[in-house]
Amino acid sequence: MDLYVELLASTIRMSVPLILACLAGLWSERAGIVDIGLEGKMLIAAFAAASAAAVFGSAWIGLFFAILASLGFALVHGYASINQRGNQVVSGVAINMLAAGLAVVLGNEWFREGGRTPALPPEGRFLPIDFGALADAPVIGGLIKIFLAHSVLTYFAIAMVPLTAWALARTRFGLRLRAVGENPQAVDTAGISVAALRYRAVIIAGVLCGVAGAFISTSLSSSFVRDMTAGGGFMALAALIFANWRAWPALGACLLFGFLQAVGNFAQGASVAGVQIPVQFINMLPYVLTVVLLAGFIGKSVPPKAAGIPYTKDR
């Protein structure tokens, strides 16, 4: 019973950065900006959060710097995609490469630990909420460990799902944002700035990626290590496509990927019929499923019509 409780609790923890990155991609791509750079923004945010938390001894300061770093990269992507009308895929790939290299170089220069950051003290981490003896109670304790004994960033990620779904479907801002991703010419004709709306979407995506990166290095882990996002940004993109650019299905897809990652962590060292299962085989399961889902469902997913297409105002 304890194994199942830990597995389900781990599923939620592993899903948090995927949920935040997936919602970031949802906001951005609903506005017509393809965001391949989710991985890079999460990675640089994870580095900034761990670095700031190690220096200042505060998880909240780490979160602030994580959002700041992610926003900086998001605005670079926005400038290249919106103002310069550049290729959005190329810009996103460049951001991923820049973040991966910059984090290691700065980490090695600042901390002299081979690109790592020092281990964070408890006050430099977002630790799970402690329910004390209540967490050991029969039945109730298991439910608390699965659904409640998580860090504050976990609650933020879950709360962002209904908030995103409501904002995109019910608010004037959300409806205009979706219209920009479908028919920017019509929005421009109505006297609404296409560039301003797309920049707002890019900023929201940057904030969400910043929180995702901070969660990875200050809650899920206790320091930054090289390439610690491990393709999470690309898995979030796969979940977004699988969910057909909708918030609630995206939550389900991210939980599924998180479950596979949790199973991989728990199944390391397991054996079948006396033959030990290679760790590499277990770790690749989430990525195999990503490919399978994309191959099976990408034909049924319909992206926003203007996604990836630079907008040029008619004169």
C-alpha positions, 0 to 999 in steps of 0.5 A, a space after each residue: 500500500 505504501 508503494 502505491 501511495 509513494 508512486 501516486 505522490 511521485 506522479 504528481 511531483 513529476 508532473 508539475 514542471 510538465 504542467 507548467 511548461 505545457 500551459 506556457 506553450 498553450 498560452 504562447 501557441 494560442 497567440 500564434 507563437 510556436 515555442 520550441 524554447 520551453 526546454 531552454 527557458 526551464 533550464 535557465 530558470 532552474 539554474 537561476 533559482 538554484 544559484 540565487 537560493 544558494 547565494 541568498 539562502 531563500 527559495 523565494 528569491 530563487 523563484 524571483 530570479 528564475 522568473 526573471 531569467 525565463 522572462 529574459 529568454 522569452 522576450 528574446 524569443 518574442 522579439 525575434 518572432 514578433 518584431 523581426 518576424 524570424 523563424 520561430 522554430 529556429 529561435 526556439 532551438 537557439 534559446 535551448 542551445 544558449 540556455 544549456 551552454 550558458 548555465 554550465 559556463 556560468 555555474 562553473 565560473 561562479 561555483 567551481 563545481 563542474 557546472 553544478 550549484 551547491 546543495 541548497 539548505 532547507 530555507 533555500 528549497 520549496 519543501 512539502 507541507 508537513 502535516 505531522 502525525 496526521 500524515 501517518 494516520 490510516 487511510 487519511 494519511 495516504 490521501 494527505 501524502 498523495 494530494 496534500 503533502 506537496 510544495 506551494 509550487 505544486 498547488 500553483 501549477 494545479 491552480 493554473 489549469 482551471 485559471 488558464 481554461 477559464 481565461 482563454 474561454 471566458 475573458 475578453 483578453 483570452 478570446 482576443 488572444 485566441 483570435 490572434 492565433 487564428 486570424 490576426 488580420 481580423 484582430 488588427 482590423 478591429 484596432 487591436 494590437 497583434 504584437 501587444 497581445 502576442 507579447 503578453 502571451 510570451 510573457 505569461 509563458 516566460 513566467 510559467 517556465 520560470 516557476 517550472 524551472 524553480 520547481 525542478 531545482 529547488 523542490 524536486 531537487 536540491 541543486 542545479 545539475 547539467 541538463 537536469 530538465 531532461 527533455 521535459 520541455 519537449 514532453 510538454 510540447 508533446 502533451 500540448 499537441 496530444 491535448 489539442 491545445 486545451 488546458 484540461 486534456 493537457 493536465 491529463 497528458 502531463 499526469 500520464 507522462 509524470 506517472 511514467 517517469 515515476 514508474 521509471 524511478 521506482 522500477 530501477 533495479 527491477 527484474 522480470 523472470 530473473 532478468 534485471 531490466 536495464 535502467 536505460 530501458 525504464 528511463 526511455 519509456 516516457 519518451 517512447 510514449 511521446 513518440 507513440 502518442 504523436 504518431 497516433 494523434 498528431 493527425 487528429 490535432 488541429 493547431 491554431 491556424 496562425 501558429 508559427 506564421 509571422 504577422 505583417 500588417 497590411 499598409 
